[in-house]
Amino acid sequence: MAEHCENSGKPVFDKPKIELHVHLDGAFRIETILDVAKRRKITLPVEDKMRNLCTVAEPSSLKEFLGKFNHYMHVIAGDREAIKRIAYEFVETKAKEGVIYVEARYSPHLLANSGVVPIPWNQTKGDITPDEVVNLVTQGFSEGEKAFKTKVRSILCCMRHEPSWSMDVIELCKKYRNDGVVGIDLAGDESLNCESKPDHKKAFEEAVKSDVHRTVHAGEVGPPSVVKEAVDVLKAERIGHGYHTIEDEALYKKLLKDNMHFEMCPVSSKLTGACDPDFTKHPLIRFKQDKANYSLNTDDPMIFNSTLNSDYQVAQKYMGFTEEDFKRLNINAAKSCFLPTKEKEELLYQLYKAYDMVNDTSF
Protein backbone atom coordinates (compact mmCIF):
# COMPACT_ATOMS: atom_id res chain seq x y z
CA MET A 1 0.00 0.00 0.00
CA ALA A 2 1.32 3.44 -0.92
CA GLU A 3 2.69 5.56 1.91
CA HIS A 4 -0.03 8.20 1.54
CA CYS A 5 -2.87 5.69 1.87
CA GLU A 6 -2.07 3.87 5.08
CA ASN A 7 -5.69 3.34 6.02
CA SER A 8 -5.40 0.03 7.83
CA GLY A 9 -5.21 -0.58 11.56
CA LYS A 10 -6.14 1.61 14.50
CA PRO A 11 -6.30 5.37 13.86
CA VAL A 12 -3.24 7.24 15.12
CA PHE A 13 -5.62 9.69 16.81
CA ASP A 14 -8.82 7.95 17.87
CA LYS A 15 -10.41 10.95 19.61
CA PRO A 16 -13.07 13.29 18.18
CA LYS A 17 -11.91 15.34 15.21
CA ILE A 18 -12.92 18.44 13.25
CA GLU A 19 -12.59 18.75 9.46
CA LEU A 20 -12.85 22.10 7.69
CA HIS A 21 -11.67 21.43 4.12
CA VAL A 22 -13.32 18.59 2.23
CA HIS A 23 -15.11 18.79 -1.12
CA LEU A 24 -18.42 16.95 -1.21
CA ASP A 25 -18.00 16.39 -4.94
CA GLY A 26 -14.63 14.75 -4.29
CA ALA A 27 -16.00 12.49 -1.59
CA PHE A 28 -18.53 10.28 -3.37
CA ARG A 29 -18.44 6.50 -3.09
CA ILE A 30 -17.45 4.63 -6.24
CA GLU A 31 -20.19 2.09 -5.46
CA THR A 32 -22.77 4.88 -5.38
CA ILE A 33 -21.59 6.33 -8.69
CA LEU A 34 -21.97 2.89 -10.31
CA ASP A 35 -25.36 2.35 -8.70
CA VAL A 36 -26.70 5.72 -9.85
CA ALA A 37 -25.28 5.16 -13.34
CA LYS A 38 -27.15 1.86 -13.57
CA ARG A 39 -30.42 3.54 -12.55
CA ARG A 40 -29.87 6.38 -15.04
CA LYS A 41 -28.76 3.95 -17.77
CA ILE A 42 -25.34 5.60 -18.06
CA THR A 43 -22.63 3.23 -19.25
CA LEU A 44 -19.50 3.19 -17.09
CA PRO A 45 -16.49 0.86 -16.82
CA VAL A 46 -16.55 -1.98 -14.26
CA GLU A 47 -15.77 -1.08 -10.64
CA ASP A 48 -12.01 -1.71 -10.62
CA LYS A 49 -11.46 0.24 -13.83
CA MET A 50 -13.76 3.01 -12.65
CA ARG A 51 -11.83 3.28 -9.40
CA ASN A 52 -8.57 3.61 -11.34
CA LEU A 53 -10.07 6.30 -13.57
CA CYS A 54 -11.33 8.32 -10.61
CA THR A 55 -8.29 8.18 -8.34
CA VAL A 56 -4.77 9.60 -8.28
CA ALA A 57 -2.23 7.10 -6.97
CA GLU A 58 1.07 8.90 -7.59
CA PRO A 59 2.19 12.55 -7.52
CA SER A 60 0.86 14.30 -10.61
CA SER A 61 -0.44 17.79 -11.33
CA LEU A 62 -3.44 19.86 -10.38
CA LYS A 63 -4.60 19.63 -14.00
CA GLU A 64 -4.55 15.83 -13.93
CA PHE A 65 -6.35 15.84 -10.60
CA LEU A 66 -9.11 18.14 -11.89
CA GLY A 67 -9.54 15.87 -14.92
CA LYS A 68 -10.68 13.07 -12.63
CA PHE A 69 -14.01 14.83 -12.05
CA ASN A 70 -14.90 14.36 -15.73
CA HIS A 71 -15.15 10.62 -15.23
CA TYR A 72 -18.00 10.71 -12.73
CA MET A 73 -19.58 14.13 -12.08
CA HIS A 74 -22.06 13.72 -14.95
CA VAL A 75 -23.50 10.69 -13.19
CA ILE A 76 -24.47 12.56 -10.00
CA ALA A 77 -24.94 16.12 -11.27
CA GLY A 78 -28.49 17.08 -12.13
CA ASP A 79 -30.05 14.08 -10.37
CA ARG A 80 -32.12 14.91 -7.30
CA GLU A 81 -32.08 11.47 -5.71
CA ALA A 82 -28.33 11.08 -6.21
CA ILE A 83 -27.46 14.50 -4.78
CA LYS A 84 -29.41 13.90 -1.59
CA ARG A 85 -27.94 10.39 -1.30
CA ILE A 86 -24.30 11.46 -1.62
CA ALA A 87 -24.85 14.11 1.07
CA TYR A 88 -26.35 11.55 3.46
CA GLU A 89 -23.59 9.02 2.79
CA PHE A 90 -20.96 11.70 3.33
CA VAL A 91 -22.15 12.17 6.92
CA GLU A 92 -22.02 8.42 7.53
CA THR A 93 -18.44 8.27 6.25
CA LYS A 94 -17.29 11.17 8.41
CA ALA A 95 -18.98 9.70 11.49
CA LYS A 96 -17.02 6.47 10.97
CA GLU A 97 -13.81 8.52 10.85
CA GLY A 98 -14.52 10.00 14.27
CA VAL A 99 -15.38 13.46 12.95
CA ILE A 100 -17.87 15.27 15.16
CA TYR A 101 -18.07 18.44 13.07
CA VAL A 102 -17.27 18.97 9.39
CA GLU A 103 -17.67 21.80 6.92
CA ALA A 104 -18.22 20.33 3.46
CA ARG A 105 -17.81 22.54 0.42
CA TYR A 106 -19.21 22.22 -3.07
CA SER A 107 -20.21 24.21 -6.15
CA PRO A 108 -24.03 24.31 -6.42
CA HIS A 109 -23.68 25.04 -10.14
CA LEU A 110 -21.48 22.03 -10.86
CA LEU A 111 -23.84 19.69 -9.02
CA ALA A 112 -26.76 21.23 -10.93
CA ASN A 113 -24.77 20.54 -14.10
CA SER A 114 -24.78 24.12 -15.36
CA GLY A 115 -23.36 23.27 -18.74
CA VAL A 116 -19.68 22.69 -17.89
CA VAL A 117 -19.58 19.05 -16.81
CA PRO A 118 -19.04 16.87 -19.92
CA ILE A 119 -22.25 15.01 -20.67
CA PRO A 120 -22.31 11.74 -22.66
CA TRP A 121 -24.16 11.97 -25.94
CA ASN A 122 -27.03 9.80 -24.66
CA GLN A 123 -27.71 11.84 -21.54
CA THR A 124 -29.58 15.12 -21.25
CA LYS A 125 -28.44 18.00 -19.09
CA GLY A 126 -29.74 18.13 -15.53
CA ASP A 127 -32.77 20.39 -15.12
CA ILE A 128 -32.34 21.37 -11.48
CA THR A 129 -31.19 24.76 -10.28
CA PRO A 130 -28.22 25.56 -7.99
CA ASP A 131 -30.80 26.64 -5.39
CA GLU A 132 -32.41 23.20 -5.49
CA VAL A 133 -28.97 21.57 -5.17
CA VAL A 134 -28.33 23.44 -1.91
CA ASN A 135 -31.75 22.42 -0.62
CA LEU A 136 -31.14 18.74 -1.48
CA VAL A 137 -27.65 18.68 0.04
CA THR A 138 -28.99 20.36 3.17
CA GLN A 139 -31.71 17.71 3.46
CA GLY A 140 -29.16 14.91 3.06
CA PHE A 141 -26.84 16.44 5.66
CA SER A 142 -29.71 17.01 8.09
CA GLU A 143 -30.96 13.42 7.82
CA GLY A 144 -27.39 12.16 8.12
CA GLU A 145 -26.77 14.26 11.22
CA LYS A 146 -29.83 12.77 12.90
CA ALA A 147 -28.79 9.23 11.97
CA PHE A 148 -25.05 9.42 12.72
CA LYS A 149 -24.70 12.29 15.24
CA THR A 150 -22.03 14.11 13.22
CA LYS A 151 -22.76 17.79 12.62
CA VAL A 152 -22.25 18.95 9.01
CA ARG A 153 -22.45 22.44 7.58
CA SER A 154 -21.96 23.67 4.01
CA ILE A 155 -19.57 26.11 2.37
CA LEU A 156 -20.62 27.13 -1.15
CA CYS A 157 -17.89 27.46 -3.78
CA CYS A 158 -17.40 30.14 -6.39
CA MET A 159 -15.22 28.92 -9.26
CA ARG A 160 -12.38 31.08 -10.54
CA HIS A 161 -13.09 30.18 -14.18
CA GLU A 162 -16.84 30.94 -13.87
CA PRO A 163 -17.17 34.46 -12.42
CA SER A 164 -20.77 34.73 -13.64
CA TRP A 165 -21.79 32.25 -10.93
CA SER A 166 -20.33 34.15 -7.99
CA MET A 167 -23.19 36.55 -7.26
CA ASP A 168 -25.59 33.57 -7.38
CA VAL A 169 -23.39 31.79 -4.84
CA ILE A 170 -23.37 34.64 -2.32
CA GLU A 171 -27.14 35.01 -2.63
CA LEU A 172 -27.53 31.29 -1.90
CA CYS A 173 -25.24 31.70 1.12
CA LYS A 174 -27.52 34.44 2.40
CA LYS A 175 -30.71 32.50 1.65
CA TYR A 176 -29.55 29.34 3.43
CA ARG A 177 -27.49 30.92 6.21
CA ASN A 178 -29.98 29.72 8.83
CA ASP A 179 -30.38 26.35 7.17
CA GLY A 180 -26.93 24.80 7.10
CA VAL A 181 -24.77 27.09 4.95
CA VAL A 182 -22.00 28.77 6.96
CA GLY A 183 -19.65 30.30 4.39
CA ILE A 184 -18.42 31.05 0.88
CA ASP A 185 -15.27 29.83 -0.88
CA LEU A 186 -13.35 30.55 -4.08
CA ALA A 187 -11.76 27.53 -5.76
CA GLY A 188 -10.08 26.68 -9.06
CA ASP A 189 -7.18 27.91 -11.17
CA GLU A 190 -5.14 30.30 -9.01
CA SER A 191 -3.62 31.97 -12.08
CA LEU A 192 -7.00 33.67 -12.62
CA ASN A 193 -6.74 36.65 -10.29
CA CYS A 194 -9.66 38.74 -9.11
CA GLU A 195 -8.56 41.87 -10.96
CA SER A 196 -9.42 40.11 -14.21
CA LYS A 197 -12.58 38.56 -12.75
CA PRO A 198 -14.29 41.39 -10.78
CA ASP A 199 -17.46 39.38 -10.08
CA HIS A 200 -15.55 37.35 -7.51
CA LYS A 201 -14.53 40.52 -5.71
CA LYS A 202 -18.12 41.80 -5.78
CA ALA A 203 -19.41 38.53 -4.32
CA PHE A 204 -16.90 38.62 -1.48
CA GLU A 205 -17.61 42.31 -0.81
CA GLU A 206 -21.26 41.32 -0.46
CA ALA A 207 -20.19 38.49 1.86
CA VAL A 208 -18.37 40.97 4.13
CA LYS A 209 -21.35 43.34 4.06
CA SER A 210 -23.75 40.48 4.88
CA ASP A 211 -21.56 38.84 7.56
CA VAL A 212 -21.07 35.65 5.55
CA HIS A 213 -17.88 33.80 6.52
CA ARG A 214 -15.13 33.56 3.89
CA THR A 215 -12.44 31.05 2.98
CA VAL A 216 -10.35 31.05 -0.21
CA HIS A 217 -8.22 28.43 -1.97
CA ALA A 218 -4.85 30.19 -2.21
CA GLY A 219 -1.17 29.28 -2.18
CA GLU A 220 -1.92 25.66 -3.01
CA VAL A 221 -0.02 25.67 -6.29
CA GLY A 222 -0.06 29.44 -6.71
CA PRO A 223 2.49 31.93 -5.30
CA PRO A 224 2.17 33.91 -2.04
CA SER A 225 0.65 36.80 -4.01
CA VAL A 226 -2.54 34.74 -4.39
CA VAL A 227 -2.71 34.39 -0.60
CA LYS A 228 -2.15 38.13 -0.22
CA GLU A 229 -5.00 38.82 -2.64
CA ALA A 230 -7.26 36.41 -0.72
CA VAL A 231 -6.58 38.27 2.52
CA ASP A 232 -6.39 41.89 1.31
CA VAL A 233 -8.96 41.88 -1.52
CA LEU A 234 -11.39 39.07 -0.66
CA LYS A 235 -11.06 39.50 3.13
CA ALA A 236 -10.62 35.76 3.67
CA GLU A 237 -10.92 34.57 7.27
CA ARG A 238 -9.30 31.23 6.42
CA ILE A 239 -6.93 30.07 3.70
CA GLY A 240 -7.50 26.81 1.85
CA HIS A 241 -4.10 25.08 1.69
CA GLY A 242 -1.71 28.06 1.72
CA TYR A 243 1.50 26.01 1.57
CA HIS A 244 3.41 28.55 -0.54
CA THR A 245 2.74 31.36 1.94
CA ILE A 246 6.07 30.59 3.60
CA GLU A 247 7.89 31.72 0.44
CA ASP A 248 7.03 35.31 1.44
CA GLU A 249 8.45 35.65 4.94
CA ALA A 250 6.85 39.03 5.64
CA LEU A 251 3.39 37.81 4.59
CA TYR A 252 3.79 34.58 6.52
CA LYS A 253 4.79 36.39 9.73
CA LYS A 254 1.91 38.84 9.35
CA LEU A 255 -0.61 36.00 8.98
CA LEU A 256 0.91 34.19 11.96
CA LYS A 257 0.48 37.35 14.02
CA ASP A 258 -3.10 37.70 12.79
CA ASN A 259 -3.82 34.05 13.73
CA MET A 260 -4.96 33.23 10.19
CA HIS A 261 -6.26 29.67 9.93
CA PHE A 262 -4.76 27.43 7.23
CA GLU A 263 -6.74 24.40 6.03
CA MET A 264 -3.91 21.91 5.42
CA CYS A 265 -4.34 18.75 3.32
CA PRO A 266 -1.03 16.80 3.32
CA VAL A 267 -2.01 13.78 1.19
CA SER A 268 -3.73 16.04 -1.34
CA SER A 269 -0.73 18.37 -1.56
CA LYS A 270 1.55 15.50 -2.54
CA LEU A 271 -0.73 13.93 -5.14
CA THR A 272 -1.63 17.22 -6.88
CA GLY A 273 2.02 18.23 -7.09
CA ALA A 274 1.36 21.25 -4.87
CA CYS A 275 4.30 20.38 -2.59
CA ASP A 276 7.51 18.35 -2.61
CA PRO A 277 6.50 14.66 -2.67
CA ASP A 278 8.88 14.08 0.24
CA PHE A 279 6.63 14.57 3.28
CA THR A 280 9.66 15.31 5.47
CA LYS A 281 10.06 18.56 3.49
CA HIS A 282 6.42 19.61 3.71
CA PRO A 283 5.62 23.25 4.66
CA LEU A 284 3.29 21.91 7.37
CA ILE A 285 6.39 21.13 9.44
CA ARG A 286 7.24 24.83 9.50
CA PHE A 287 3.66 25.70 10.44
CA LYS A 288 3.82 23.21 13.31
CA GLN A 289 7.17 24.54 14.57
CA ASP A 290 5.79 28.08 14.55
CA LYS A 291 2.60 27.01 16.36
CA ALA A 292 0.50 28.37 13.51
CA ASN A 293 -3.27 28.06 13.38
CA TYR A 294 -4.12 25.14 11.04
CA SER A 295 -6.21 22.00 10.63
CA LEU A 296 -5.68 18.63 8.90
CA ASN A 297 -8.13 17.72 6.15
CA THR A 298 -8.74 15.23 3.33
CA ASP A 299 -9.71 17.65 0.52
CA ASP A 300 -10.99 15.02 -1.99
CA PRO A 301 -10.85 11.61 -0.28
CA MET A 302 -12.38 9.56 -3.09
CA ILE A 303 -9.90 10.86 -5.66
CA PHE A 304 -6.94 10.41 -3.31
CA ASN A 305 -8.21 7.04 -2.03
CA SER A 306 -7.70 8.37 1.46
CA THR A 307 -9.40 8.90 4.79
CA LEU A 308 -8.80 11.49 7.48
CA ASN A 309 -6.68 8.86 9.22
CA SER A 310 -4.35 8.84 6.19
CA ASP A 311 -3.51 12.50 6.72
CA TYR A 312 -3.02 11.97 10.44
CA GLN A 313 -0.76 8.97 9.77
CA VAL A 314 1.34 11.01 7.34
CA ALA A 315 1.64 13.83 9.90
CA GLN A 316 2.70 11.41 12.61
CA LYS A 317 5.07 9.26 10.57
CA TYR A 318 6.85 11.88 8.48
CA MET A 319 6.33 15.18 10.32
CA GLY A 320 6.71 14.22 13.97
CA PHE A 321 3.16 14.98 15.09
CA THR A 322 2.25 13.87 18.62
CA GLU A 323 -1.10 13.39 20.32
CA GLU A 324 -0.71 16.88 21.81
CA ASP A 325 -0.22 18.30 18.30
CA PHE A 326 -3.38 16.57 17.12
CA LYS A 327 -5.35 17.91 20.08
CA ARG A 328 -4.06 21.40 19.44
CA LEU A 329 -4.89 21.43 15.73
CA ASN A 330 -8.43 20.16 16.36
CA ILE A 331 -9.02 22.79 19.03
CA ASN A 332 -7.75 25.42 16.59
CA ALA A 333 -10.06 24.01 13.92
CA ALA A 334 -13.03 24.30 16.27
CA LYS A 335 -12.05 27.87 17.19
CA SER A 336 -11.73 28.74 13.48
CA CYS A 337 -14.89 27.03 12.25
CA PHE A 338 -17.77 29.06 10.87
CA LEU A 339 -20.42 28.06 13.42
CA PRO A 340 -22.28 30.76 15.39
CA THR A 341 -20.60 31.63 18.71
CA LYS A 342 -22.84 29.54 20.97
CA GLU A 343 -22.52 26.40 18.81
CA LYS A 344 -18.77 26.95 18.54
CA GLU A 345 -18.47 27.11 22.32
CA GLU A 346 -20.47 23.87 22.63
CA LEU A 347 -18.20 22.21 20.04
CA LEU A 348 -15.08 23.33 21.89
CA TYR A 349 -16.44 21.99 25.16
CA GLN A 350 -17.05 18.62 23.47
CA LEU A 351 -13.39 18.52 22.49
CA TYR A 352 -12.06 19.67 25.85
CA LYS A 353 -14.16 17.02 27.57
CA ALA A 354 -13.11 14.25 25.15
CA TYR A 355 -9.45 15.30 25.47
CA ASP A 356 -9.70 15.43 29.29
CA MET A 357 -8.79 19.13 29.14
CA VAL A 358 -11.80 20.86 30.70
CA ASN A 359 -9.58 22.51 33.30
CA ASP A 360 -6.52 22.89 31.06
CA THR A 361 -5.87 26.55 30.20
CA SER A 362 -2.72 25.90 28.14
CA PHE A 363 -4.74 25.74 24.92
SVG drawing of the C-alpha trace seen along z (x, -y; Angstrom):
<svg xmlns="http://www.w3.org/2000/svg" viewBox="-35 -46 48 50">
<polyline fill="none" stroke="black" stroke-width="0.4" points="0.0,0.0 1.3,-3.4 2.7,-5.6 0.0,-8.2 -2.9,-5.7 -2.1,-3.9 -5.7,-3.3 -5.4,0.0 -5.2,0.6 -6.1,-1.6 -6.3,-5.4 -3.2,-7.2 -5.6,-9.7 -8.8,-7.9 -10.4,-11.0 -13.1,-13.3 -11.9,-15.3 -12.9,-18.4 -12.6,-18.8 -12.9,-22.1 -11.7,-21.4 -13.3,-18.6 -15.1,-18.8 -18.4,-17.0 -18.0,-16.4 -14.6,-14.8 -16.0,-12.5 -18.5,-10.3 -18.4,-6.5 -17.5,-4.6 -20.2,-2.1 -22.8,-4.9 -21.6,-6.3 -22.0,-2.9 -25.4,-2.3 -26.7,-5.7 -25.3,-5.2 -27.2,-1.9 -30.4,-3.5 -29.9,-6.4 -28.8,-4.0 -25.3,-5.6 -22.6,-3.2 -19.5,-3.2 -16.5,-0.9 -16.5,2.0 -15.8,1.1 -12.0,1.7 -11.5,-0.2 -13.8,-3.0 -11.8,-3.3 -8.6,-3.6 -10.1,-6.3 -11.3,-8.3 -8.3,-8.2 -4.8,-9.6 -2.2,-7.1 1.1,-8.9 2.2,-12.5 0.9,-14.3 -0.4,-17.8 -3.4,-19.9 -4.6,-19.6 -4.5,-15.8 -6.4,-15.8 -9.1,-18.1 -9.5,-15.9 -10.7,-13.1 -14.0,-14.8 -14.9,-14.4 -15.2,-10.6 -18.0,-10.7 -19.6,-14.1 -22.1,-13.7 -23.5,-10.7 -24.5,-12.6 -24.9,-16.1 -28.5,-17.1 -30.0,-14.1 -32.1,-14.9 -32.1,-11.5 -28.3,-11.1 -27.5,-14.5 -29.4,-13.9 -27.9,-10.4 -24.3,-11.5 -24.8,-14.1 -26.4,-11.6 -23.6,-9.0 -21.0,-11.7 -22.2,-12.2 -22.0,-8.4 -18.4,-8.3 -17.3,-11.2 -19.0,-9.7 -17.0,-6.5 -13.8,-8.5 -14.5,-10.0 -15.4,-13.5 -17.9,-15.3 -18.1,-18.4 -17.3,-19.0 -17.7,-21.8 -18.2,-20.3 -17.8,-22.5 -19.2,-22.2 -20.2,-24.2 -24.0,-24.3 -23.7,-25.0 -21.5,-22.0 -23.8,-19.7 -26.8,-21.2 -24.8,-20.5 -24.8,-24.1 -23.4,-23.3 -19.7,-22.7 -19.6,-19.0 -19.0,-16.9 -22.3,-15.0 -22.3,-11.7 -24.2,-12.0 -27.0,-9.8 -27.7,-11.8 -29.6,-15.1 -28.4,-18.0 -29.7,-18.1 -32.8,-20.4 -32.3,-21.4 -31.2,-24.8 -28.2,-25.6 -30.8,-26.6 -32.4,-23.2 -29.0,-21.6 -28.3,-23.4 -31.7,-22.4 -31.1,-18.7 -27.7,-18.7 -29.0,-20.4 -31.7,-17.7 -29.2,-14.9 -26.8,-16.4 -29.7,-17.0 -31.0,-13.4 -27.4,-12.2 -26.8,-14.3 -29.8,-12.8 -28.8,-9.2 -25.1,-9.4 -24.7,-12.3 -22.0,-14.1 -22.8,-17.8 -22.2,-18.9 -22.4,-22.4 -22.0,-23.7 -19.6,-26.1 -20.6,-27.1 -17.9,-27.5 -17.4,-30.1 -15.2,-28.9 -12.4,-31.1 -13.1,-30.2 -16.8,-30.9 -17.2,-34.5 -20.8,-34.7 -21.8,-32.2 -20.3,-34.2 -23.2,-36.6 -25.6,-33.6 -23.4,-31.8 -23.4,-34.6 -27.1,-35.0 -27.5,-31.3 -25.2,-31.7 -27.5,-34.4 -30.7,-32.5 -29.6,-29.3 -27.5,-30.9 -30.0,-29.7 -30.4,-26.3 -26.9,-24.8 -24.8,-27.1 -22.0,-28.8 -19.6,-30.3 -18.4,-31.0 -15.3,-29.8 -13.3,-30.5 -11.8,-27.5 -10.1,-26.7 -7.2,-27.9 -5.1,-30.3 -3.6,-32.0 -7.0,-33.7 -6.7,-36.6 -9.7,-38.7 -8.6,-41.9 -9.4,-40.1 -12.6,-38.6 -14.3,-41.4 -17.5,-39.4 -15.6,-37.3 -14.5,-40.5 -18.1,-41.8 -19.4,-38.5 -16.9,-38.6 -17.6,-42.3 -21.3,-41.3 -20.2,-38.5 -18.4,-41.0 -21.3,-43.3 -23.8,-40.5 -21.6,-38.8 -21.1,-35.7 -17.9,-33.8 -15.1,-33.6 -12.4,-31.0 -10.4,-31.0 -8.2,-28.4 -4.9,-30.2 -1.2,-29.3 -1.9,-25.7 0.0,-25.7 -0.1,-29.4 2.5,-31.9 2.2,-33.9 0.7,-36.8 -2.5,-34.7 -2.7,-34.4 -2.1,-38.1 -5.0,-38.8 -7.3,-36.4 -6.6,-38.3 -6.4,-41.9 -9.0,-41.9 -11.4,-39.1 -11.1,-39.5 -10.6,-35.8 -10.9,-34.6 -9.3,-31.2 -6.9,-30.1 -7.5,-26.8 -4.1,-25.1 -1.7,-28.1 1.5,-26.0 3.4,-28.5 2.7,-31.4 6.1,-30.6 7.9,-31.7 7.0,-35.3 8.4,-35.6 6.8,-39.0 3.4,-37.8 3.8,-34.6 4.8,-36.4 1.9,-38.8 -0.6,-36.0 0.9,-34.2 0.5,-37.3 -3.1,-37.7 -3.8,-34.1 -5.0,-33.2 -6.3,-29.7 -4.8,-27.4 -6.7,-24.4 -3.9,-21.9 -4.3,-18.8 -1.0,-16.8 -2.0,-13.8 -3.7,-16.0 -0.7,-18.4 1.5,-15.5 -0.7,-13.9 -1.6,-17.2 2.0,-18.2 1.4,-21.3 4.3,-20.4 7.5,-18.4 6.5,-14.7 8.9,-14.1 6.6,-14.6 9.7,-15.3 10.1,-18.6 6.4,-19.6 5.6,-23.2 3.3,-21.9 6.4,-21.1 7.2,-24.8 3.7,-25.7 3.8,-23.2 7.2,-24.5 5.8,-28.1 2.6,-27.0 0.5,-28.4 -3.3,-28.1 -4.1,-25.1 -6.2,-22.0 -5.7,-18.6 -8.1,-17.7 -8.7,-15.2 -9.7,-17.6 -11.0,-15.0 -10.8,-11.6 -12.4,-9.6 -9.9,-10.9 -6.9,-10.4 -8.2,-7.0 -7.7,-8.4 -9.4,-8.9 -8.8,-11.5 -6.7,-8.9 -4.3,-8.8 -3.5,-12.5 -3.0,-12.0 -0.8,-9.0 1.3,-11.0 1.6,-13.8 2.7,-11.4 5.1,-9.3 6.9,-11.9 6.3,-15.2 6.7,-14.2 3.2,-15.0 2.3,-13.9 -1.1,-13.4 -0.7,-16.9 -0.2,-18.3 -3.4,-16.6 -5.3,-17.9 -4.1,-21.4 -4.9,-21.4 -8.4,-20.2 -9.0,-22.8 -7.7,-25.4 -10.1,-24.0 -13.0,-24.3 -12.0,-27.9 -11.7,-28.7 -14.9,-27.0 -17.8,-29.1 -20.4,-28.1 -22.3,-30.8 -20.6,-31.6 -22.8,-29.5 -22.5,-26.4 -18.8,-26.9 -18.5,-27.1 -20.5,-23.9 -18.2,-22.2 -15.1,-23.3 -16.4,-22.0 -17.1,-18.6 -13.4,-18.5 -12.1,-19.7 -14.2,-17.0 -13.1,-14.3 -9.5,-15.3 -9.7,-15.4 -8.8,-19.1 -11.8,-20.9 -9.6,-22.5 -6.5,-22.9 -5.9,-26.5 -2.7,-25.9 -4.7,-25.7"/>
</svg>
